Amino acid sequence: MQTYQVRTGRRKLALVDAPTPQQALLDYARSMGCHDDELMKLGPASLSWRGAVYKAVAVPDSRARPDREG
């Protein structure tokens, strides 16, 4: 598992643990109530939903981040 930061533009939306960036984006979108037929995959680490483009960026070492709970 890897931790990914989900972003839209410069805005940081969430941290998601997933095996791939695409899965992180799908998990995030589904948690927001999105249905699969509303999504457009743009690449391995980006998708579009309701006109917005979302990207997943790997967080280098999630264990070293002080804002992470757990």
C-alpha positions as CSV (number, residue, x, y, z in Angstrom):
1,M,0.0,0.0,0.0
2,Q,1.1,3.5,-0.8
3,T,-0.3,6.8,0.5
4,Y,-1.5,9.2,-2.2
5,Q,-2.5,12.8,-2.0
6,V,-5.6,13.6,-4.0
7,R,-5.5,17.1,-5.6
8,T,-7.6,19.2,-7.9
9,G,-5.6,22.1,-9.3
10,R,-3.4,23.3,-6.4
11,R,-6.0,22.3,-3.8
12,K,-5.1,19.3,-1.7
13,L,-8.2,17.3,-0.9
14,A,-7.4,14.1,0.9
15,L,-4.8,11.4,1.7
16,V,-5.8,7.9,0.5
17,D,-4.0,4.6,1.0
18,A,-4.3,2.4,-2.1
19,P,-2.2,0.1,-4.2
20,T,-2.2,2.4,-7.3
21,P,-2.9,6.1,-7.9
22,Q,-5.9,5.2,-10.1
23,Q,-7.4,3.2,-7.2
24,A,-6.8,6.1,-4.8
25,L,-8.8,8.4,-7.1
26,L,-11.6,5.9,-7.5
27,D,-11.8,5.3,-3.8
28,Y,-11.9,9.1,-3.2
29,A,-14.5,9.7,-5.8
30,R,-16.7,6.9,-4.6
31,S,-16.4,8.3,-1.0
32,M,-17.8,11.6,-2.3
33,G,-20.8,9.8,-3.8
34,C,-19.6,9.5,-7.4
35,H,-20.8,6.6,-9.6
36,D,-18.5,4.9,-12.0
37,D,-20.5,6.0,-15.0
38,E,-19.8,9.7,-14.0
39,L,-16.0,9.3,-14.2
40,M,-13.7,9.8,-17.1
41,K,-10.2,8.3,-16.7
42,L,-7.6,10.6,-18.1
43,G,-4.5,8.6,-17.3
44,P,-2.9,6.4,-14.7
45,A,-3.0,9.1,-12.0
46,S,-5.8,11.4,-13.1
47,L,-9.5,11.4,-13.7
48,S,-12.3,13.8,-14.4
49,W,-15.6,14.1,-12.5
50,R,-18.2,16.8,-13.1
51,G,-15.7,18.9,-15.1
52,A,-13.0,18.9,-12.4
53,V,-9.7,17.1,-12.9
54,Y,-8.4,15.1,-10.0
55,K,-4.8,13.8,-9.7
56,A,-3.2,11.4,-7.2
57,V,0.4,12.1,-6.2
58,A,2.4,9.6,-4.1
59,V,3.4,10.8,-0.6
60,P,7.1,9.8,-0.3
61,D,7.2,8.5,3.3
62,S,3.8,8.6,5.1
63,R,5.4,7.3,8.4
64,A,7.5,10.5,8.7
65,R,4.6,12.9,8.4
66,P,3.6,14.5,11.7
67,D,0.0,15.3,10.5
68,R,-0.8,11.6,9.9
69,E,-2.9,10.0,12.6
70,G,-2.4,6.4,13.7
